[in-house]
Amino acid sequence: MNHKNINVLNERDNSLKISLTPRGDTIFKAIFGDQRNINILARFLRAVFAESCIKIEFAELEIISTNLIADNKNERNSAVDVLAITDKGEKIDIEIQINDYKDIEKRTVFYASRMITNQVTKTVKLKERYSNIKVVIVVAILDFKLINDDDKYFHGNVLKDMFCDRMYTDVQQIYTLELPKIPKNDDNKELWTWLKFLKANTVKEAKKLKNKIPEVDEAVSIYENFISDEELKSIVETQEIKYKMDCNELIAQGIAQGIAQGIAQGEAKGETKRAIELAVKLIKASKMSLKEAITFCGLDNNYEAEIKKLLNEKQ
């Protein structure tokens, strides 16, 4: 296996470590993106908005599809992490970003803009097309420092006049929460407790926050359930692999090539067995198709029957 593929595998291993924290894609969505846990998301957002200079209130909140439809056929559709809508029609995108790709400002503006343009459809009367646009909000939770010249972990952004600091419009609001800047000791803000939970790397760390806020206790319990249940833990890991494959074709190719090279370099028996087992897990846990799993794991169609047999045995 060449150095490039080793680096790819190491990156995947580091990603899987993160996936077993509340910041991991699957666990984060299970806690904050499930309608059954809407009280958790609502309490978290109220803690965020309590720090805003703009008054934001809602009575009800609903999780909706995370797909932001493109404006025309030449554009790609976008998928956000968690998307909710208030009883007033305000849309809120909650993003968790682990790695600093130096594009979070543009990415959040893009998501906010897409949520606005999605409201301006042909079904809306022309004279109401712009006057009825509802507020859109992006809450970006960052596992890295975005602003290095201050120690504030919460920032809110709107469109303002650059000469007199007068607000132009608050129809687009972007809030950034920087986890590395959270003070070690409680600053008596509810938001601190939520971010401290998200920053936890283990269940033991997370449980230190219990008995403070009921909804945080529920979030900790969901997290603990995932980590203590081996099957759920396996699902988290395999879904994270699938997510990485979808988002980063290079990593997917590197893993597949690494397995294929191992087979070609005399490690055929052990690597093939591992590849087959991985394929079975991917199909069961991440809903990947049989053909996708075979390709992903560097196998060929000769193993299709064996994988099908294992799938039937494990049902």
C-alpha positions as CSV (number, residue, x, y, z in Angstrom):
1,M,0.0,0.0,0.0
2,N,1.5,3.4,-1.0
3,H,2.0,6.4,1.3
4,K,-0.9,8.2,-0.2
5,N,-3.3,5.4,0.7
6,I,-1.8,5.1,4.2
7,N,-2.5,8.8,4.7
8,V,-6.1,8.4,3.5
9,L,-6.6,5.6,5.9
10,N,-5.2,7.6,8.7
11,E,-7.5,10.5,7.9
12,R,-10.4,8.1,7.9
13,D,-9.3,6.7,11.3
14,N,-9.2,10.2,12.8
15,S,-12.6,10.9,11.4
16,L,-14.0,7.8,13.0
17,K,-12.7,8.9,16.4
18,I,-14.7,12.1,15.9
19,S,-17.7,10.2,14.8
20,L,-18.0,8.6,18.2
21,T,-18.4,12.0,19.9
22,P,-21.5,14.3,19.9
23,R,-19.8,16.2,17.1
24,G,-19.9,13.1,14.8
25,D,-22.3,13.4,11.9
26,T,-24.6,10.4,12.8
27,I,-24.8,11.0,16.6
28,F,-25.2,14.8,16.1
29,K,-28.2,14.2,13.8
30,A,-29.6,11.6,16.1
31,I,-29.7,14.1,18.9
32,F,-30.6,17.3,17.1
33,G,-32.2,16.2,13.9
34,D,-34.9,13.8,15.1
35,Q,-38.4,15.1,15.4
36,R,-38.8,12.8,18.5
37,N,-36.2,14.9,20.2
38,I,-37.5,18.3,19.0
39,N,-37.5,19.6,22.6
40,I,-33.7,19.1,22.7
41,L,-33.2,21.2,19.5
42,A,-35.6,23.8,20.6
43,R,-33.9,24.3,24.0
44,F,-30.4,24.4,22.3
45,L,-31.6,27.1,19.8
46,R,-33.2,29.2,22.5
47,A,-29.8,29.1,24.3
48,V,-28.2,30.3,21.1
49,F,-30.7,33.1,20.4
50,A,-30.6,34.3,24.0
51,E,-27.1,35.6,23.2
52,S,-28.2,37.4,20.0
53,C,-28.9,41.1,19.8
54,I,-31.9,40.3,17.7
55,K,-35.0,39.0,19.4
56,I,-35.8,35.6,18.0
57,E,-38.7,33.6,19.5
58,F,-40.8,30.6,18.4
59,A,-43.6,28.6,19.9
60,E,-43.2,25.5,17.7
61,L,-40.4,23.9,15.8
62,E,-40.4,21.2,13.1
63,I,-37.6,19.2,11.5
64,I,-37.8,19.3,7.7
65,S,-35.9,17.8,4.8
66,T,-32.3,18.8,4.8
67,N,-32.2,19.1,1.0
68,L,-32.0,22.6,-0.4
69,I,-33.2,22.5,-4.0
70,A,-31.1,24.2,-6.7
71,D,-32.6,27.1,-8.5
72,N,-32.0,25.6,-11.9
73,K,-31.0,22.3,-13.5
74,N,-27.4,23.4,-14.0
75,E,-26.8,23.8,-10.2
76,R,-26.3,21.1,-7.6
77,N,-28.7,20.5,-4.8
78,S,-27.3,21.0,-1.4
79,A,-27.8,19.0,1.8
80,V,-27.4,20.6,5.2
81,D,-26.9,18.9,8.6
82,V,-30.2,19.7,10.4
83,L,-32.9,22.0,9.0
84,A,-35.9,23.2,11.0
85,I,-38.8,25.6,10.5
86,T,-40.6,27.6,13.1
87,D,-44.3,28.3,13.5
88,K,-43.6,31.7,11.9
89,G,-42.0,30.1,8.8
90,E,-38.4,31.0,9.7
91,K,-35.9,28.4,8.5
92,I,-32.9,27.4,10.7
93,D,-30.0,25.4,9.4
94,I,-27.8,23.9,12.1
95,E,-24.3,22.9,10.9
96,I,-21.5,21.1,12.7
97,Q,-18.1,21.5,11.0
98,I,-15.1,19.6,12.2
99,N,-12.4,20.5,9.8
100,D,-11.4,24.0,8.7
101,Y,-11.5,24.0,4.9
102,K,-11.2,27.8,4.9
103,D,-14.6,28.3,3.3
104,I,-17.1,28.3,6.2
105,E,-18.0,32.0,5.7
106,K,-18.9,31.5,2.1
107,R,-20.5,28.1,2.8
108,T,-22.9,29.6,5.4
109,V,-23.8,32.5,3.2
110,F,-24.5,30.1,0.4
111,Y,-26.8,28.0,2.6
112,A,-28.6,31.1,3.9
113,S,-29.0,32.4,0.3
114,R,-30.3,29.0,-0.9
115,M,-32.9,29.0,1.9
116,I,-34.0,32.5,0.7
117,T,-34.2,31.7,-3.0
118,N,-36.1,28.5,-2.2
119,Q,-38.9,30.8,-0.9
120,V,-39.2,32.7,-4.2
121,T,-41.0,30.2,-6.4
122,K,-43.3,30.6,-9.3
123,T,-46.3,29.7,-7.2
124,V,-45.9,32.9,-5.1
125,K,-47.7,35.9,-6.5
126,L,-45.3,38.3,-8.1
127,K,-46.2,41.3,-5.9
128,E,-45.6,39.1,-2.8
129,R,-42.5,37.3,-4.0
130,Y,-40.0,39.4,-2.0
131,S,-42.2,41.1,0.6
132,N,-43.1,37.7,2.2
133,I,-39.5,36.3,2.4
134,K,-39.1,34.9,5.9
135,V,-36.0,35.1,8.0
136,V,-33.4,32.4,7.5
137,I,-30.8,31.5,10.1
138,V,-27.6,29.5,10.0
139,V,-26.1,28.2,13.3
140,A,-22.6,27.0,12.5
141,I,-20.9,25.0,15.3
142,L,-17.2,24.9,14.6
143,D,-14.6,22.6,16.0
144,F,-11.8,25.1,15.1
145,K,-11.1,28.8,15.6
146,L,-12.6,31.0,13.0
147,I,-11.6,34.4,14.4
148,N,-8.1,34.5,16.0
149,D,-8.0,38.0,17.3
150,D,-10.6,37.6,20.0
151,D,-11.6,35.0,22.6
152,K,-15.4,35.2,22.1
153,Y,-16.9,31.8,21.2
154,F,-20.2,33.3,19.9
155,H,-20.6,35.7,17.0
156,G,-23.7,36.9,15.1
157,N,-23.7,38.3,11.6
158,V,-26.2,40.2,9.6
159,L,-26.1,42.7,6.6
160,K,-25.0,46.1,7.8
161,D,-24.2,49.5,6.4
162,M,-20.4,49.6,6.4
163,F,-20.2,53.3,7.1
164,C,-22.6,53.8,10.0
165,D,-23.1,50.2,11.3
166,R,-26.8,50.5,10.6
167,M,-28.5,47.2,10.0
168,Y,-29.6,46.8,6.3
169,T,-31.7,43.7,7.0
170,D,-31.9,40.8,9.4
171,V,-33.5,38.5,6.9
172,Q,-30.2,36.6,6.8
173,Q,-28.6,35.8,10.1
174,I,-25.5,33.7,10.6
175,Y,-24.3,32.6,14.1
176,T,-20.9,31.0,14.6
177,L,-20.0,29.0,17.7
178,E,-16.3,28.2,18.1
179,L,-15.8,25.2,20.4
180,P,-12.0,25.7,21.0
181,K,-12.8,29.1,22.6
182,I,-15.2,27.7,25.3
183,P,-13.9,28.8,28.7
184,K,-12.8,25.9,31.0
185,N,-15.2,27.1,33.8
186,D,-18.9,27.7,33.5
187,D,-19.6,31.3,32.4
188,N,-23.2,31.0,33.7
189,K,-24.7,31.0,30.2
190,E,-26.8,28.0,29.2
191,L,-25.1,28.0,25.8
192,W,-21.8,27.2,27.6
193,T,-23.3,23.9,28.8
194,W,-24.6,22.9,25.4
195,L,-21.2,23.6,23.7
196,K,-19.4,21.9,26.5
197,F,-21.5,18.8,25.8
198,L,-20.7,19.0,22.1
199,K,-17.0,19.4,22.8
200,A,-17.0,16.2,25.0
201,N,-14.9,13.3,23.6
202,T,-16.2,10.6,25.9
203,V,-19.4,9.7,27.6
204,K,-17.6,10.2,31.0
205,E,-17.0,13.9,30.0
206,A,-20.5,14.4,28.8
207,K,-22.0,12.9,32.0
208,K,-20.3,15.6,34.1
209,L,-22.9,18.0,32.7
210,K,-25.9,16.0,33.8
211,N,-28.5,17.4,36.2
212,K,-28.0,21.0,34.9
213,I,-30.5,21.2,32.1
214,P,-33.2,18.4,31.4
215,E,-32.7,18.6,27.7
216,V,-28.9,18.3,28.0
217,D,-29.5,15.2,30.2
218,E,-31.6,13.7,27.4
219,A,-28.9,14.5,24.9
220,V,-26.3,12.8,27.1
221,S,-28.5,9.7,27.4
222,I,-28.9,9.4,23.6
223,Y,-25.1,9.8,23.2
224,E,-24.4,7.2,25.9
225,N,-26.9,4.8,24.3
226,F,-25.0,5.0,21.0
227,I,-21.6,4.4,22.5
228,S,-22.7,1.5,24.9
229,D,-24.6,-0.4,22.2
230,E,-22.1,-2.2,20.0
231,E,-24.6,-2.5,17.1
232,L,-25.4,1.2,17.2
233,K,-21.7,2.0,17.5
234,S,-21.0,-0.1,14.4
235,I,-23.7,1.8,12.6
236,V,-22.2,5.1,13.5
237,E,-18.8,4.0,12.2
238,T,-20.1,2.6,9.0
239,Q,-22.4,5.5,8.3
240,E,-19.5,7.8,8.8
241,I,-17.5,5.9,6.2
242,K,-20.5,6.2,3.8
243,Y,-20.7,9.9,4.6
244,K,-17.0,10.4,3.9
245,M,-17.3,8.4,0.7
246,D,-20.2,10.7,-0.5
247,C,-18.4,13.9,0.5
248,N,-14.9,13.1,-0.4
249,E,-14.4,10.8,-3.4
250,L,-10.6,10.8,-2.9
251,I,-10.9,9.1,0.5
252,A,-13.4,6.5,-0.9
253,Q,-11.0,5.7,-3.8
254,G,-8.0,5.5,-1.4
255,I,-9.7,3.0,0.8
256,A,-10.9,0.9,-2.1
257,Q,-7.5,1.0,-3.8
258,G,-5.8,0.2,-0.5
259,I,-7.9,-3.0,-0.1
260,A,-7.3,-3.9,-3.7
261,Q,-3.6,-3.4,-3.5
262,G,-3.5,-5.5,-0.3
263,I,-5.1,-8.4,-2.2
264,A,-2.7,-8.0,-5.1
265,Q,0.4,-8.0,-2.8
266,G,-0.1,-11.4,-1.2
267,E,-2.6,-10.4,1.6
268,A,-5.5,-11.8,-0.4
269,K,-7.0,-14.1,2.2
270,G,-7.2,-11.8,5.2
271,E,-7.9,-8.6,3.2
272,T,-10.7,-10.3,1.2
273,K,-12.4,-11.5,4.3
274,R,-12.1,-8.1,5.9
275,A,-13.4,-6.4,2.7
276,I,-16.4,-8.8,2.6
277,E,-17.2,-8.2,6.2
278,L,-17.0,-4.4,5.7
279,A,-19.3,-4.7,2.7
280,V,-21.9,-6.6,4.7
281,K,-21.8,-3.9,7.5
282,L,-22.1,-1.1,5.0
283,I,-25.1,-2.6,3.3
284,K,-26.9,-3.3,6.6
285,A,-26.0,-0.1,8.5
286,S,-25.8,2.6,5.8
287,K,-28.3,1.3,3.3
288,M,-25.6,1.2,0.6
289,S,-26.5,-1.0,-2.3
290,L,-24.8,-4.3,-3.0
291,K,-23.0,-3.0,-6.1
292,E,-21.9,0.2,-4.3
293,A,-20.5,-1.8,-1.4
294,I,-18.6,-4.2,-3.7
295,T,-17.0,-1.3,-5.6
296,F,-16.3,0.6,-2.4
297,C,-14.5,-2.4,-0.8
298,G,-12.3,-3.1,-3.8
299,L,-14.0,-6.4,-4.6
300,D,-15.4,-7.8,-7.8
301,N,-18.8,-9.3,-8.7
302,N,-17.5,-12.9,-8.0
303,Y,-18.1,-12.2,-4.2
304,E,-21.7,-11.1,-4.7
305,A,-23.2,-14.5,-3.8
306,E,-21.0,-14.8,-0.7
307,I,-22.1,-11.4,0.5
308,K,-25.7,-12.1,-0.1
309,K,-25.4,-15.3,1.9
310,L,-23.9,-13.5,4.8
311,L,-26.6,-10.9,4.7
312,N,-29.3,-13.6,4.9
313,E,-27.5,-15.3,7.8
314,K,-27.3,-12.1,9.8
315,Q,-31.0,-11.2,9.3
